[in-house]
Amino acid sequence: MSFLANTPVEKMSGPYARRWWALLVLCLSLLITVMANTSLIVAAPDMTTELGLSSSDLQWVVDGYTVPYAALMLVLGSIGDKYSRRGALVLGLLIFAGGSVMGSMVDETALVIVARAIMGFGAAVVMPATLSLVVATFPRSERTKAITAWAATSGVAVAVGPLVSGWLLEDHAWGSTFLINVPIAVVAVFGALALVPPSKAEGMGRIDYIGGLLSIVTVGSLIYAAIEGPHFGWGAGPVTAAVVAGAGLVGFVAWELRHPHPMLDVRKFALRPFSGSMLAVMFFFFGMFAVLYYSTQFLQFVLGYGALDTGLRLLPLGGAVFLGSALTGVFTPKLGVKVMVVTGMAIGTAGMFLLTQIDKGSTYGDFLAPLMMLGLALGLAISPATDTIMGSFPESELGVGGGVNDTALELGGALGIAVLGSLLGTAYRDELTDLVGNRLPGEAMETAKDSVGAGLAVAERVAQDPSAGPQQAQAAVDAVHQAFAHGVAQTSLIGGIIMAAGTLIVLAVLPGRRGFAKQSAEPGAGTTASEAATVREHSGSTH
């Protein structure tokens, strides 16, 4: 048997024999691209201290990865379809590893942001390639299981990232959280060459580069505006970006409607299964990423857990993802996509509303149930939604389908951190001002209002001031803790309302089982493989 998997999927007479090993490689590749975002949340305090990051700097260290990641996936997925999905996967992993090496070695803020952007570019190549290869490699009868495993990996990475980062930070500097990606990426490259068969679209034709450019402008400008506007004020830059995003969207839709071979056939959004599933992915990750963002800060800054202890306390979320994935594999064929997606979103919304009870005296136990509910919800909802999205694309556009799904995921997460993170900061500042008043010097007060970490640093300086004393320092710590807890509760209320509205919208848009049957009784036009099989079974279409 050859070391390399050389036979293209399109030329195989039956199912690929080593497809489950290939799935393992694809899930491993996906794991590190998602972990690169979630692990940074735990490493952020160390990076802030060592690099002297301002609030703006830290925001762009995080989002330097997000902007190219979200903006480029659609175009790079199409290029992978055209030339080689496996080639795209290998190339993306190498770029991602190169950015990780750079990030581990530099000690200047601008260079860290550049390294994160390179990693984001690599991830934008990897992520749609993994999903398109999953769909291309597995026969229709097994695709739902394979996509469930893929979606579960994405959810587990949300919990595993902080754990791995915390473990490394126990004995190493923050650069180790970048460097850990390199050996995993190397293993994934060799695994891809040995176990993942080549695949590309047959008879795809020329790539719609103008549509691709318009999609990059639209998504990139939208994320930039969402990051800069809420956090740093709606000045000329964010407003201009928002206008460019709107104009880019109009131009993209107009161009794609007229193009004979569009990069993305926007008419798919008229299919309720497709548009409802896209909305579900966006709304869910809007809330999920935001909750992870401020929950880890509460565990570290208010409850005083170290990086490793924080990562360990997020593991129940990963376990709940596995449970939800197992349940959705059993019940989606019986109950349908709509029931599973809406049920998952409702459970996630309830979990976010539970966080409105957080106060200064809250413990880890108050976070455990909401985190587990969000993990369970992710396992229940995301797999059938992703399966539906991918089922809306023909075999020649699987990379585009993967790019569309992943763009919805990353766009929702970026908007969640930007919007809800901004609301958290505003609520924290207002409450801290009410609690402290004029008892701190003006400059110290402005620093304390920047973030919960900055507030605790100011309290530490107060403790070292002979004229202040320990009681005043403790009062400052209590005020910071109470202000941040207030911010978490208020932000969770707004986030819960947004997710509840999203759940109702998805409930209205997604059709029931009969609606799926009317739009398509075969996979490829807005229904999952399992849904279509069930439709055929109940309609007696066995001929």
ZAVOSE-264219 format. One record per residue (C-alpha): residue number from 1; residue in three letters; y, x, z. Coordinates in steps of 0.5 Angstrom, whole numbers. Example, Ala and Ser with C-alpha at 12.3 -4.5 7.8 and 13.67 -1.06 7.14 Angstrom:
<pts>
  pos  code      v      u      w
    1   ala     -9     25     16
    2   ser     -2     27     14
</pts>
This chain:
<pts>
  pos  code      v      u      w
    1   met      0      0      0
    2   ser      7      3     -2
    3   phe     12      4      4
    4   leu     17      1      0
    5   ala     17     -7     -2
    6   asn     18     -6     -9
    7   thr     16    -13    -12
    8   pro     22    -18    -13
    9   val     21    -25     -9
   10   glu     23    -28    -16
   11   lys     16    -25    -19
   12   met     11    -26    -14
   13   ser      6    -31    -15
   14   gly      5    -34     -8
   15   pro      9    -33     -1
   16   tyr     10    -26      1
   17   ala      5    -23      5
   18   arg     10    -19     10
   19   arg     15    -25     10
   20   trp     15    -25     18
   21   trp     16    -18     19
   22   ala     22    -18     14
   23   leu     25    -24     18
   24   leu     24    -19     24
   25   val     28    -14     20
   26   leu     33    -19     18
   27   cys     34    -22     25
   28   leu     35    -15     28
   29   ser     41    -14     23
   30   leu     44    -20     25
   31   leu     43    -18     32
   32   ile     48    -12     32
   33   thr     53    -15     28
   34   val     54    -21     33
   35   met     53    -16     39
   36   ala     59    -12     36
   37   asn     64    -18     38
   38   thr     61    -20     44
   39   ser     59    -13     47
   40   leu     67    -11     47
   41   ile     69    -17     51
   42   val     65    -13     57
   43   ala     68     -6     55
   44   ala     75     -9     54
   45   pro     77     -7     61
   46   asp     75      0     61
   47   met     78      1     54
   48   thr     85     -2     56
   49   thr     85      3     62
   50   glu     83      9     58
   51   leu     87      8     52
   52   gly     93      4     55
   53   leu     92     -2     51
   54   ser     98     -7     51
   55   ser     96    -15     51
   56   ser     97    -14     43
   57   asp     93     -8     42
   58   leu     87    -11     45
   59   gln     88    -17     41
   60   trp     87    -13     35
   61   val     82     -9     37
   62   val     78    -15     38
   63   asp     80    -18     32
   64   gly     81    -12     27
   65   tyr     73    -14     26
   66   thr     74    -21     26
   67   val     79    -21     20
   68   pro     75    -18     15
   69   tyr     69    -20     17
   70   ala     71    -28     16
   71   ala     75    -27     10
   72   leu     70    -23      6
   73   met     64    -26      7
   74   leu     64    -31      1
   75   val     66    -26     -4
   76   leu     61    -21     -2
   77   gly     55    -26     -1
   78   ser     56    -27     -9
   79   ile     56    -20    -10
   80   gly     50    -19     -7
   81   asp     47    -25    -11
   82   lys     49    -22    -17
   83   tyr     46    -15    -16
   84   ser     42    -14    -10
   85   arg     41    -18     -4
   86   arg     37    -13      0
   87   gly     42     -7     -3
   88   ala     48    -11      0
   89   leu     44    -11      6
   90   val     42     -4      6
   91   leu     49     -2      4
   92   gly     53     -6      9
   93   leu     48     -3     15
   94   leu     51      4     13
   95   ile     58      2     13
   96   phe     57     -2     19
   97   ala     54      5     22
   98   gly     59      9     20
   99   gly     65      5     23
  100   ser     61      5     29
  101   val     61     13     29
  102   met     68     13     28
  103   gly     69      8     34
  104   ser     65     12     39
  105   met     69     18     37
  106   val     77     16     36
  107   asp     81     16     42
  108   glu     88     13     39
  109   thr     89      5     39
  110   ala     90      5     31
  111   leu     84      9     30
  112   val     80      4     34
  113   ile     83     -2     30
  114   val     81      2     24
  115   ala     74      3     26
  116   arg     73     -4     28
  117   ala     76     -6     21
  118   ile     70     -2     18
  119   met     65     -5     22
  120   gly     68    -12     20
  121   phe     67    -10     13
  122   gly     60     -8     14
  123   ala     58    -14     18
  124   ala     61    -18     12
  125   val     56    -15      7
  126   val     50    -16     12
  127   met     51    -23     15
  128   pro     51    -27      9
  129   ala     45    -22      6
  130   thr     41    -24     12
  131   leu     41    -31     11
  132   ser     40    -31      4
  133   leu     34    -26      4
  134   val     31    -31      9
  135   val     32    -37      5
  136   ala     29    -33     -2
  137   thr     23    -30      2
  138   phe     20    -36      5
  139   pro     17    -42      2
  140   arg     21    -48      3
  141   ser     15    -51      8
  142   glu     17    -45     12
  143   arg     24    -44     11
  144   thr     26    -49     17
  145   lys     22    -45     22
  146   ala     25    -38     19
  147   ile     32    -41     19
  148   thr     31    -43     27
  149   ala     29    -36     28
  150   trp     35    -33     25
  151   ala     40    -38     28
  152   ala     37    -37     35
  153   thr     38    -29     34
  154   ser     45    -31     33
  155   gly     46    -35     40
  156   val     42    -30     44
  157   ala     46    -24     41
  158   val     52    -28     45
  159   ala     48    -26     51
  160   val     45    -20     50
  161   gly     51    -16     47
  162   pro     55    -16     54
  163   leu     48    -14     58
  164   val     47     -8     53
  165   ser     55     -6     54
  166   gly     54     -7     61
  167   trp     48     -3     62
  168   leu     51      3     58
  169   leu     58      3     62
  170   glu     54      4     68
  171   asp     54     11     66
  172   his     57     12     60
  173   ala     64     11     57
  174   trp     66      5     53
  175   gly     65      9     46
  176   ser     57      8     48
  177   thr     58      1     46
  178   phe     60      3     39
  179   leu     55      9     38
  180   ile     49      4     40
  181   asn     49      1     34
  182   val     48      7     30
  183   pro     40      8     31
  184   ile     39      0     31
  185   ala     42      0     24
  186   val     38      6     22
  187   val     32      3     24
  188   ala     34     -4     20
  189   val     35      0     14
  190   phe     28      3     14
  191   gly     25     -3     16
  192   ala     29     -7     10
  193   leu     27     -2      5
  194   ala     19     -2      7
  195   leu     19    -10      9
  196   val     24    -14      6
  197   pro     23    -15     -2
  198   pro     28    -14     -7
  199   ser     32    -21     -9
  200   lys     38    -23    -14
  201   ala     40    -29    -17
  202   glu     37    -30    -24
  203   gly     42    -32    -30
  204   met     48    -32    -25
  205   gly     53    -30    -30
  206   arg     60    -27    -29
  207   ile     63    -27    -22
  208   asp     69    -31    -21
  209   tyr     73    -26    -18
  210   ile     80    -30    -18
  211   gly     77    -35    -14
  212   gly     74    -30     -9
  213   leu     81    -27     -9
  214   leu     84    -33     -7
  215   ser     79    -34     -2
  216   ile     80    -28      2
  217   val     88    -29      2
  218   thr     87    -36      5
  219   val     82    -34     10
  220   gly     85    -28     12
  221   ser     92    -31     12
  222   leu     89    -37     16
  223   ile     86    -32     22
  224   tyr     92    -28     22
  225   ala     97    -33     23
  226   ala     92    -36     28
  227   ile     92    -30     32
  228   glu     99    -28     32
  229   gly    102    -35     33
  230   pro     99    -37     39
  231   his     99    -31     43
  232   phe    106    -27     40
  233   gly    110    -33     38
  234   trp    111    -36     31
  235   gly    116    -31     28
  236   ala    117    -29     21
  237   gly    110    -26     20
  238   pro    105    -32     23
  239   val    109    -37     19
  240   thr    109    -33     13
  241   ala    102    -32     14
  242   ala    101    -40     15
  243   val    105    -42      9
  244   val    101    -37      5
  245   ala     94    -39      7
  246   gly     96    -47      5
  247   ala     98    -44     -2
  248   gly     92    -40     -2
  249   leu     88    -46      0
  250   val     91    -51     -6
  251   gly     90    -45    -11
  252   phe     83    -44     -9
  253   val     81    -51    -10
  254   ala     85    -52    -16
  255   trp     82    -46    -19
  256   glu     75    -48    -17
  257   leu     75    -55    -20
  258   arg     77    -52    -27
  259   his     73    -46    -27
  260   pro     66    -47    -31
  261   his     62    -42    -26
  262   pro     66    -43    -19
  263   met     65    -38    -14
  264   leu     64    -44     -9
  265   asp     63    -51    -12
  266   val     68    -55     -8
  267   arg     65    -61    -10
  268   lys     60    -60     -5
  269   phe     65    -62      1
  270   ala     64    -69     -2
  271   leu     57    -69      0
  272   arg     57    -71      8
  273   pro     51    -67     10
  274   phe     54    -61      8
  275   ser     61    -62     10
  276   gly     59    -65     17
  277   ser     54    -59     18
  278   met     60    -54     16
  279   leu     65    -58     21
  280   ala     59    -58     27
  281   val     59    -50     26
  282   met     66    -49     26
  283   phe     67    -54     32
  284   phe     61    -51     36
  285   phe     63    -44     36
  286   phe     71    -46     37
  287   gly     68    -48     44
  288   met     63    -43     45
  289   phe     67    -36     43
  290   ala     73    -39     48
  291   val     68    -40     54
  292   leu     65    -33     53
  293   tyr     72    -30     53
  294   tyr     74    -33     59
  295   ser     68    -34     63
  296   thr     67    -26     63
  297   gln     74    -25     65
  298   phe     73    -29     71
  299   leu     66    -26     73
  300   gln     69    -19     72
  301   phe     76    -20     75
  302   val     76    -26     80
  303   leu     69    -25     82
  304   gly     69    -18     82
  305   tyr     62    -17     78
  306   gly     61    -10     74
  307   ala     60    -10     67
  308   leu     52    -10     68
  309   asp     52    -15     73
  310   thr     56    -19     68
  311   gly     52    -18     63
  312   leu     46    -20     67
  313   arg     49    -27     69
  314   leu     50    -29     62
  315   leu     42    -28     60
  316   pro     41    -35     62
  317   leu     45    -37     56
  318   gly     40    -33     52
  319   gly     34    -37     55
  320   ala     37    -43     54
  321   val     38    -42     46
  322   phe     31    -40     46
  323   leu     29    -47     49
  324   gly     34    -51     45
  325   ser     31    -47     38
  326   ala     24    -49     40
  327   leu     26    -57     42
  328   thr     30    -57     35
  329   gly     24    -54     31
  330   val     20    -60     34
  331   phe     25    -66     34
  332   thr     29    -65     28
  333   pro     23    -67     23
  334   lys     22    -73     27
  335   leu     29    -75     29
  336   gly     33    -72     23
  337   val     39    -67     23
  338   lys     45    -72     25
  339   val     41    -74     32
  340   met     40    -66     33
  341   val     47    -64     31
  342   val     51    -69     35
  343   thr     46    -69     41
  344   gly     47    -61     41
  345   met     55    -62     41
  346   ala     55    -67     46
  347   ile     51    -63     51
  348   gly     56    -57     49
  349   thr     62    -61     50
  350   ala     60    -64     57
  351   gly     58    -56     59
  352   met     66    -55     57
  353   phe     68    -61     61
  354   leu     64    -58     67
  355   leu     69    -52     67
  356   thr     75    -56     69
  357   gln     72    -56     76
  358   ile     73    -48     77
  359   asp     78    -46     82
  360   lys     79    -40     86
  361   gly     73    -41     91
  362   ser     68    -42     85
  363   thr     62    -38     85
  364   tyr     57    -36     79
  365   gly     53    -42     81
  366   asp     59    -46     78
  367   phe     59    -42     71
  368   leu     51    -43     71
  369   ala     50    -50     69
  370   pro     56    -50     63
  371   leu     53    -43     60
  372   met     46    -46     60
  373   met     48    -53     57
  374   leu     52    -49     52
  375   gly     46    -44     50
  376   leu     42    -51     50
  377   ala     47    -54     45
  378   leu     47    -48     41
  379   gly     39    -48     40
  380   leu     39    -55     38
  381   ala     45    -56     34
  382   ile     46    -50     30
  383   ser     39    -49     26
  384   pro     39    -56     23
  385   ala     46    -55     21
  386   thr     45    -48     18
  387   asp     39    -51     14
  388   thr     43    -57     11
  389   ile     48    -52      9
  390   met     43    -47      6
  391   gly     40    -53      3
  392   ser     46    -55     -1
  393   phe     46    -49     -5
  394   pro     41    -47    -11
  395   glu     37    -41    -11
  396   ser     42    -37    -15
  397   glu     47    -38    -10
  398   leu     44    -37     -3
  399   gly     49    -31     -2
  400   val     55    -36     -3
  401   gly     51    -41      2
  402   gly     50    -35      7
  403   gly     57    -33      6
  404   val     60    -40      7
  405   asn     56    -42     13
  406   asp     58    -35     16
  407   thr     65    -36     15
  408   ala     65    -43     18
  409   leu     62    -40     24
  410   glu     67    -34     25
  411   leu     73    -38     23
  412   gly     71    -43     29
  413   gly     70    -37     34
  414   ala     76    -34     32
  415   leu     80    -40     32
  416   gly     77    -42     39
  417   ile     79    -35     42
  418   ala     86    -35     39
  419   val     88    -42     41
  420   leu     84    -43     47
  421   gly     86    -36     49
  422   ser     93    -37     48
  423   leu     93    -44     52
  424   leu     89    -40     58
  425   gly     95    -34     58
  426   thr    100    -40     58
  427   ala     97    -44     64
  428   tyr     96    -37     68
  429   arg    103    -35     67
  430   asp    106    -41     69
  431   glu    102    -42     75
  432   leu    103    -35     77
  433   thr    110    -36     77
  434   asp    110    -42     81
  435   leu    106    -39     86
  436   val    109    -32     87
  437   gly    116    -34     85
  438   asn    121    -28     86
  439   arg    117    -25     91
  440   leu    115    -19     86
  441   pro    120    -15     83
  442   gly    122    -17     76
  443   glu    119    -12     72
  444   ala    112    -12     76
  445   met    112    -20     75
  446   glu    113    -19     68
  447   thr    107    -14     68
  448   ala    103    -19     72
  449   lys    104    -25     68
  450   asp    101    -21     62
  451   ser     94    -22     64
  452   val     89    -23     70
  453   gly     87    -15     69
  454   ala     95    -13     69
  455   gly     96    -18     75
  456   leu     91    -15     79
  457   ala     93     -8     77
  458   val    100    -10     80
  459   ala     97    -12     86
  460   glu     94     -5     87
  461   arg    100     -2     86
  462   val    103     -7     92
  463   ala     98     -5     96
  464   gln     99      3     95
  465   asp    107      1     97
  466   pro    108      3    104
  467   ser    114     -2    104
  468   ala    109     -8    102
  469   gly    103     -7    106
  470   pro     96    -10    106
  471   gln     98    -18    107
  472   gln    103    -18    101
  473   ala     98    -14     97
  474   gln     92    -19     99
  475   ala     97    -25     97
  476   ala     98    -22     90
  477   val     91    -22     89
  478   asp     90    -29     91
  479   ala     96    -31     87
  480   val     93    -28     81
  481   his     86    -31     82
  482   gln     88    -38     83
  483   ala     93    -37     77
  484   phe     87    -35     73
  485   ala     82    -40     75
  486   his     88    -46     74
  487   gly     88    -43     67
  488   val     81    -43     66
  489   ala     80    -51     68
  490   gln     86    -53     64
  491   thr     84    -49     58
  492   ser     77    -52     59
  493   leu     80    -59     59
  494   ile     84    -58     52
  495   gly     78    -55     49
  496   gly     73    -60     52
  497   ile     78    -65     49
  498   ile     78    -62     42
  499   met     70    -61     42
  500   ala     69    -68     44
  501   ala     74    -70     38
  502   gly     70    -65     34
  503   thr     63    -69     36
  504   leu     66    -76     34
  505   ile     68    -73     27
  506   val     61    -70     26
  507   leu     58    -77     28
  508   ala     62    -80     23
  509   val     61    -75     17
  510   leu     54    -74     18
  511   pro     50    -79     15
  512   gly     43    -82     18
  513   arg     36    -81     15
  514   arg     37    -86     10
  515   gly     44    -83      8
  516   phe     41    -76      7
  517   ala     35    -80      3
  518   lys     41    -83     -2
  519   gln     44    -76     -3
  520   ser     38    -72     -4
  521   ala     31    -73     -3
  522   glu     30    -66     -5
  523   pro     32    -59     -2
  524   gly     38    -57     -6
  525   ala     44    -62     -5
  526   gly     45    -63      2
  527   thr     39    -64      6
  528   thr     34    -59     10
  529   ala     27    -58      7
  530   ser     24    -61     13
  531   glu     29    -67     12
  532   ala     27    -68      5
  533   ala     19    -67      6
  534   thr     20    -73     11
  535   val     24    -77      6
  536   arg     18    -76      1
  537   glu     13    -78      6
  538   his     16    -84      8
  539   ser     18    -86      1
  540   gly     11    -85     -1
  541   ser     13    -80     -6
  542   thr      7    -76     -7
  543   his      6    -75    -14
</pts>
